[in-house]
Amino acid sequence: MTLTITLDGKVQPNFDVVASKEVVAIAEKELEIKAKTDAKGQVHVTFPQAGQYMLEVDTPASGDKVQPTTESYRVRIAVQVN
């Protein structure tokens, strides 16, 4: 699955994307996939198994190259993978 993250019509590089698989059985292990959007604001996520996943997209963490901002954004998307 490829997503393009935009904000106010502009692509957003370096946004954090985390896909977490919903655990449906006690013996099932948690599965978490971490990625970042590229310079085009795109992120490609490959789901290793079927199930329901929660995708979370967050603004970049403050660091050397990213200026702190008073605005932060978080989006959650539920995805069913067959």
Secondary structure, 3 states (H helix, E strand, C coil): CEEECEECCEECCCCEEEEEECCCCCCCCCCEEEEECCCCCEEECCCCCCEEEEEEEECCCCCCCCCCCCCCCEEEEEEEEC
